[in-house]
Each structure stands twice: as C-alpha cells, then as structure tokens.
Amino acid sequence: MSVLNLNTSISYLKSVGPNRAELLKTELGINTFNDLLNFYPNRYIDRTQFFKINQLQQNSSEIQLIGKITLVKSVQQKQGSRLVATFVDESGTMELVWFRGAKWIKESLKINTPYVIFGKSNYFNGMYTIPHPEMELLSDYKKNLRTAMQAVYPSTEKLNNKGISNRVVSKIIQTLFEELQGTFQETLSLNIIGQYQFISKNEALFNIHFPKNQELLTKAQQRLKFEELFFIQMQLIRKNMIHKSKIKGFNFEKVGTYFNTFYKEKLPFELTNAQKRVLKEIRKDLGSNAQMNRLLQGDVGSGKTIVALLTMLIALDNGFQAAFMAPTEILATQHYNSLIALLEGMNVNVKLLTGSTKTAERRLLHKQLEQGELHILIGTHALIEDKVIFKNLGIAIIDEQHRFGVEQRSKLWRKNELPPHILVMTATPIPRTLAMSVYGDLDASVIDELPPGRKEIVTAHRYDAHRLSVFKFLKEEIAKGGQVYIVYPLINESETMDYKDLMDGYESIVREFPRPTYQVSIVHGKMKSEDKEFEMQRFIKGETHIMVATTVIEVGVDVPNASVMVIESAERFGLSQLHQLRGRVGRGADQSYCILMTSFKLTSDAKTRIETMVQTSDGFEIAEVDLALRGPGNLMGTQQSGVLDLKIADIIKDHQLLKNARSIAMNLLKNDPNLSLEEHKPIKIAYQEISKKSTLWANIS
C-alpha cells in the first residue's frame, strides 16, 4: 500500500460510511485513515477471564460473561423508560439495563443466542445488573482479532448514544488493518532503531491497538512516544535553523557611546557572571546578520531589566530604536520609572505609552517616534496599535511573554520591512521539559544567580489560628524600619466574596495596627487607576507601613524596604503565583520573610504547593512541581495549551525520552540539515508528511 492511502477519508472504510464518518470527525477529530491509525487507546483491560453469574462479587469491577438473553421489556420511569433484558448462564440470572437508545438496542437484540457481554456490575435489591454493557455475539467474538489486553479508546457521550461503542471503534480499526494489510512505511532510520532497540513501525502500530502481551504493549508505547517527540523536535530545531539562515536581521556591528557610557558610569552594581554570560550570547546574536529570537529566563530580582536595557543601548549605538512591551500598565510604568532613573543625565529619549496616555501626549509621541527622535518606547499592548509607527525599530523586548497571544506578538514583527530582533523575558521559570517542547525554536538564556548582597527569603507556613503571633512578628519588623505586604486572593468567579475577604481583612489589620502609630494602604482591582497609583506611591515612599492588596501587586512593584510578604489563603494560589508574590520582597539588603497563611483544611495538592514553597526558592524546581501538578495545558494558559496536543507522549512522564529525542534530532540536523543521506530517507518522507499537516508549530513563538 502506498503512503498516500493513509490520507483517504474514513468514510470510504468498510463499516464506516458518511454518517459515522461525520460523527468521528466532529467528536474525535478523525478524518483520514492516518488519523484513525494514530487514534491511540487511553487504557487497556485484561479480557482473558470469564466469570459465571454465581461468582460475581459486590464490587463495581469490570467483568466478562457468556450467556443468553431470555426476555426484553421496557420499564416506565419518571422521565421516559428504560430497557431491561434478563440474561442467564448455567449458574444464574442477572439483568442488563439501558437508559438511552432503547428503541435501537431493542431491535438489534437476539433472544436465546449466545452473547459475550462486558461491563461494570452493580448490585441492587438482591440482583446483579450491568448498565449499557458491551455486547458481541459469541460467533463474532470467536472470529475477531482477539488479544489478551483489550484497548479502551477515548469516547464521548454523543458517540455512545449513537451506538459507536468501544467495541465498534475497535472493529473499525481492525477493518483498517485488514484493508491496509498492515504494511506501514518505516519512519525512523535503522541507526535510531538499533540504538534504542525499538520495534518496527508495523509491530508498534499493531501492538498499540491489539497488544499480544504486556511486554509488546510497553515496547509499542516507547517506540511511538519517541517518534512523536522526535518529529516535534525536528520541526522546532529545523525552524530555528531556517529562521537563522533565511530571516535576515539588522547587523548591530558596534558597541558604542550609549552602551559604554552607561556600563562605565551608570551601572548601579557589578554585573553577575550569569548576566555577563547572557549579554555575550545576545551580542553574538545581534552581530550575526540573522534575526535574534531569544528567550531570557530569570527569577524575580535576578537583573533581567539591566540586561534588557544594555541590549536596547546596543540598538541605539547602531542608529535603531527599541520597544519594551509589558503585560500590565503597572508593570510598564514600573519599567519606565526604573529606566528613567538608570539613564538620568544621558541623552536618551524614553517615553511611556499605555491606555491612560492622554491624546495630546500621544500625538507628540507618535510624531517623535516616526521622526526617530524617540529612542525607547515602553508600553502595554498599546505599542502594537497600527497608529504606532517607528522610524527604524531594531529590537523589541517582551516581558512576561506568556501573557501575550501569538497574534499580538506577531504585530510587532510587522512594524518594519526587516523584522526587529526579539528578546522575550520571563520571571516565571519554564520547566526544562516545557522549554524544550514549546520554546524549542527559540534560543534560551538563563540568569541563574542573584545579585551580590541579596539574602535568601525565609518562607514559613502558619495556620489561621497562629494569627496573633504573626501580627506580633509584623510589629517587630515595622519597628526595625521594614514594610509589609498582606495579599488576598482574587479569583474572578467569586469577586464579591474575595472583595469581602479583602475588606474584612483590611478592617482587622487597621484594628490591630491603629493610627497614628501605623499607616495602612489598600489597593484592589475595583479602584480607579489614579487612586491605586496614589496608594502605591505612598507605600513606595515609605509613608505607609502596610500594603493590603489583591494580586495586582504580583508583578512589577519594587520596594527595597518591604521585608515581609504575608499571603492570606495561600492554598488558593497556584505555585507560580506564590513564587512571583514572594519575589516582591527581598529587594534590599535586609533579611526578608514570606508567611503563607492557610486554614487547617488543605487538599493534597495544596499541601504539596505549600511544602514546596517552604523548602525551596529555586524557580526551576518550583516550576517542575507546578508542571507535575497542573499539566502542560494549564501551565501555559489557553492561548498556547493546544500547542502540546500530544497523541501518546506525556512531556512530564516521558521527559527522558524527550531529552533523547531532542539530542538525536539536534545531531542529525547538524550533520545532515536537508536529510539528504540515504539512511535518513524514511525520516525525510515522514517529516514532509507531518509538516504538511502541522500548522501547530508555525505560530508558537
């Protein structure tokens, strides 16, 4: 059979037809023979054992029996009716029940004919019943492709209602194997198959659907998981290579006055070795004639902003402009203020553009930008509006990039004829496994050390019952000159409840910390921007001792004097949020603390999150735990969760396979970038087929 036949529509497969084909397409996304072949089971059942009715136990396990139906009747109930069949074998009697599809099932049942039935048994009123059993005539059962481990496929309620049961799906797949005569083209080279002792593609596909035994099933899974991850890595690495060879970037040939003046006269502290290493990587990209596409990861407070500024100054030295995009107004304003302070006395024109920028100010800003008088523009996604036109944008820096959709980012690319260099920054450490899969086409840099003089934040977990001792500790810290954040969760669905929590909390804080000895600020999402800003500024200037807030302060408020972060109802926060919030303290030279307040009732996931926070401050370690708890889809947010729509592999459980797949793909493409060697022919054919179908990876970063 030629490979093309795998692209045939499943409506042409015997026993499918147009109606079933349409259902399989809308419910499961199965359009072609190939989709059906790669529609993998999600679990397997041992179907080697048969029970007698008198051997059944009162547990709801799945059982298999042989017997006959002697009677079928409809029983009226409050809403509609149910269908009940009496099922007997030589040892006893039980009932089979259907609550849906009764008419169709009643017509298809044969009386006094041997059936094999399978399902979960229930025990009620002294009688065993199986609701909606899988049924097959014993004569058909003996003819069918039968294996010890029976595959169970993902399904939907609609498919079950329309009679497309697991047995029907299995039968359709069996027909597919018979039609194609089980000859599938090999997709890996003999070298890779030999190195990992993989079974052949034919064996793997057969044993994933009809495993002969447990060992062959494991081998089939390993082979198919590796292959899936391998071709994803091939696409990502190749995309990066093509990007570098085809997408020309501005060549920043020199490091000149702007960079050198700042580096020698303005740098507030000696750069860490990690910052120097990252700058070297960036400078190499900027002088390579190809567009830079780099991901910069570093924990809160590791000094990413300084690296970003030095990178923008290289653009200025080469006669280009720079853009710096942040996800929120607070964060954009924060970056603007810190850059203005750092660049004081230097002839660099920096402006801020957000939704709140006044019209007159915007007009001037647009004009200066087009004429090239404006060097650095900082802002929110207001930067990507069509009205914002740069004279020559050389670099775009995107902070906390996971908060921007693909479409928003690509608008920045189109601001020039040649795309600007791109530096994507995040303080949310991306687990290494996820970085390899999702950002595998970006070059990655990591700032993995904190600036000198920073002390590690002490993190403690306290229950609500210990609140008085926590208040006592806060008073001691304030007496030493420290400031305190107290943060309440804000979960949109229950804003009224959260708002009440916040206001109740605020009132109890004000009672415990009375004026005039103590001053307390409050900031939350329902306040006007100017009121929020006023309260923030009071706290930043040290006029208030305590800032009671919702998570609006999660990113971008830098108060070196704040030494304690109290997180209320910490069990309601995700790990990365807890880590971000903790990063708001520890900005100065004094010892800082993070106190996680919770109720006594904690789920096991919440316990794991709290324990992880207390035990480590390593963002990458925290991110790995978060990935294991939440899974890749949730970790990445909705815009990008579809990116990891894996059919069989799991990037958490199969991280070792992922590493192997990436390193093999890397070496292979380094030595044979166009896959022109004879031994790589199977890989090339498979790669071309996959690339035709896969639009997924086109938009990732």
CORGI-V279313 format. One record per residue. SS is DSSP state (a for helix, b for strand, c for the rest). NEAR is the number of other ideal C-beta (glycine too) atoms within 12 Angstrom. Layout:
{{SS,NEAR} {SS,NEAR}}
This chain:
{{c,21} {c,13} {a,25} {a,15} {a,22} {a,31} {a,20} {c,24} {b,23} {a,37} {a,23} {a,21} {c,34} {c,17} {c,24} {c,31} {a,18} {a,14} {a,16} {a,30} {a,27} {a,21} {a,30} {a,38} {a,22} {a,17} {a,24} {a,28} {c,21} {c,36} {c,28} {b,28} {a,35} {a,32} {a,26} {a,41} {a,38} {c,35} {c,33} {c,34} {c,30} {c,19} {b,18} {b,31} {b,27} {b,22} {c,30} {c,15} {c,17} {c,21} {b,28} {c,21} {a,31} {a,16} {a,19} {c,30} {c,15} {c,12} {c,12} {c,17} {c,21} {b,26} {b,33} {b,34} {b,40} {b,28} {b,35} {b,29} {b,32} {b,22} {b,20} {b,27} {b,21} {b,19} {b,19} {b,12} {c,13} {c,8} {c,8} {c,15} {b,19} {b,26} {b,32} {b,29} {b,37} {b,26} {b,38} {b,27} {b,28} {c,14} {c,18} {b,20} {b,25} {b,37} {b,35} {b,42} {b,34} {b,34} {c,23} {c,23} {c,26} {a,28} {a,17} {a,17} {a,30} {a,22} {a,12} {a,22} {c,30} {c,21} {c,18} {c,16} {c,20} {c,24} {b,34} {b,32} {b,42} {b,32} {b,34} {b,23} {b,31} {b,25} {b,20} {b,15} {c,8} {c,11} {b,21} {b,39} {b,32} {b,35} {b,26} {c,30} {c,35} {b,33} {b,35} {b,32} {b,21} {a,22} {a,14} {a,19} {a,26} {a,13} {a,13} {c,23} {c,23} {c,23} {c,27} {c,20} {b,28} {b,34} {b,35} {b,23} {c,33} {c,21} {c,30} {c,20} {a,14} {a,17} {a,28} {a,27} {a,21} {c,23} {c,27} {c,34} {c,31} {a,34} {a,35} {a,25} {a,40} {a,36} {a,32} {a,36} {a,39} {a,30} {a,27} {a,39} {a,29} {a,20} {a,24} {a,27} {c,13} {c,24} {c,20} {c,31} {c,26} {c,29} {c,37} {c,37} {c,32} {a,21} {a,21} {a,31} {a,28} {a,13} {a,17} {a,23} {c,13} {c,33} {c,30} {c,27} {a,33} {a,25} {a,27} {a,36} {a,38} {a,33} {a,34} {a,40} {a,40} {c,32} {c,33} {c,22} {c,17} {a,17} {a,16} {a,26} {a,31} {a,21} {a,27} {a,36} {a,36} {a,31} {a,36} {a,39} {a,33} {a,37} {a,45} {a,36} {a,38} {a,42} {a,42} {a,40} {a,38} {a,41} {a,35} {a,39} {a,33} {a,34} {a,30} {a,36} {a,27} {a,22} {a,29} {a,25} {a,17} {a,15} {c,24} {b,19} {c,34} {c,34} {c,24} {c,35} {c,17} {c,20} {c,26} {c,19} {a,20} {a,33} {a,30} {a,19} {a,22} {a,31} {a,27} {a,12} {a,16} {a,23} {c,25} {c,21} {c,16} {c,14} {c,26} {c,28} {a,17} {a,27} {a,35} {a,22} {a,21} {a,36} {a,34} {a,20} {a,26} {a,42} {a,31} {a,22} {a,35} {a,39} {c,22} {c,25} {c,20} {b,28} {c,33} {c,40} {b,40} {b,42} {b,39} {b,46} {b,38} {b,38} {c,39} {c,43} {c,33} {c,36} {c,37} {a,46} {a,37} {a,36} {a,38} {a,43} {a,44} {a,40} {a,47} {a,42} {a,44} {a,40} {a,44} {a,37} {a,31} {c,30} {c,22} {c,37} {b,41} {b,50} {b,49} {b,45} {b,44} {c,41} {c,34} {c,31} {a,29} {a,36} {a,34} {a,37} {a,33} {a,34} {a,45} {a,30} {a,25} {a,31} {a,35} {a,21} {a,18} {a,30} {c,31} {c,16} {c,12} {c,26} {c,15} {c,31} {c,25} {b,36} {b,33} {b,36} {b,39} {c,32} {c,19} {c,22} {c,29} {c,13} {a,11} {a,10} {a,17} {a,25} {a,15} {a,19} {a,33} {a,27} {a,19} {a,25} {a,33} {a,21} {a,17} {c,20} {c,21} {c,32} {c,37} {b,43} {b,48} {b,44} {b,40} {c,36} {a,28} {a,31} {a,44} {a,29} {c,24} {c,11} {c,19} {c,33} {c,25} {c,36} {c,23} {c,26} {b,42} {b,38} {b,47} {b,49} {b,47} {b,47} {b,39} {c,35} {a,40} {a,38} {a,29} {c,31} {c,21} {a,27} {a,15} {a,25} {a,34} {a,20} {a,26} {a,35} {a,28} {c,20} {c,34} {c,26} {c,13} {c,22} {c,27} {c,40} {b,45} {b,44} {b,48} {b,42} {b,47} {b,43} {c,41} {c,40} {c,40} {c,41} {c,35} {a,27} {a,35} {a,40} {a,39} {a,34} {a,44} {a,43} {c,35} {c,40} {c,36} {c,35} {b,33} {b,33} {b,36} {b,33} {b,38} {c,24} {c,21} {c,28} {c,31} {c,16} {c,18} {c,26} {c,20} {c,20} {c,35} {b,24} {b,33} {b,28} {b,31} {b,29} {b,22} {a,24} {a,12} {a,20} {a,23} {a,15} {a,17} {a,31} {a,26} {a,16} {a,24} {a,35} {a,23} {a,17} {a,32} {a,28} {a,17} {c,20} {c,17} {c,31} {b,40} {b,44} {b,47} {b,46} {b,45} {c,39} {c,35} {c,30} {c,22} {a,13} {a,10} {a,15} {a,18} {a,14} {a,18} {a,27} {a,23} {a,16} {a,27} {a,34} {a,20} {a,18} {a,33} {a,29} {a,17} {a,24} {a,36} {a,23} {a,14} {a,26} {c,30} {c,16} {c,14} {c,9} {c,14} {c,26} {c,25} {b,34} {b,38} {b,35} {b,38} {c,31} {c,25} {c,18} {c,21} {c,13} {a,21} {a,12} {a,17} {a,29} {a,24} {a,19} {a,31} {a,34} {a,23} {a,23} {a,33} {a,29} {c,16} {c,21} {c,20} {c,34} {c,38} {b,43} {b,42} {b,37} {b,42} {c,37} {a,36} {a,33} {a,41} {c,36} {c,33} {c,34} {c,41} {c,28} {c,35} {c,25} {c,31} {b,43} {b,36} {b,42} {b,46} {b,43} {b,44} {c,37} {c,34} {a,41} {a,32} {a,32} {c,34} {c,34} {a,37} {a,41} {a,35} {a,47} {a,39} {a,38} {a,42} {a,44} {c,40} {c,44} {c,43} {c,37} {c,32} {c,26} {c,16} {c,23} {c,19} {c,37} {b,35} {b,40} {b,40} {b,42} {b,36} {b,33} {c,21} {c,14} {c,13} {c,22} {c,14} {a,12} {a,22} {a,26} {a,21} {a,24} {a,35} {a,35} {a,25} {a,33} {a,41} {a,25} {a,16} {c,25} {c,30} {c,22} {a,36} {a,30} {a,22} {a,39} {a,38} {a,29} {a,31} {a,37} {a,36} {a,26} {a,26} {a,25} {a,21} {a,36} {a,22} {a,20} {a,36} {a,36} {c,25} {a,14} {a,21} {a,31} {a,21} {a,21} {a,33} {a,34} {c,23} {c,31} {c,29} {c,30} {c,33} {c,26} {c,40} {c,28} {c,20} {c,30} {a,26} {a,22} {a,34} {a,36} {a,23} {a,26} {a,41} {a,34} {a,21} {a,32} {a,40} {a,24} {a,22} {a,33} {a,30} {a,14} {a,17} {c,24} {c,22} {c,18} {c,26} {c,14} {c,18} {a,13} {a,20} {a,30} {a,21} {a,28} {a,38} {a,29} {a,25} {a,32} {a,32} {a,22} {a,22} {a,29} {a,24} {a,16} {a,22} {c,25} {c,15} {a,24} {a,31} {a,19} {a,21} {c,37} {c,37}}
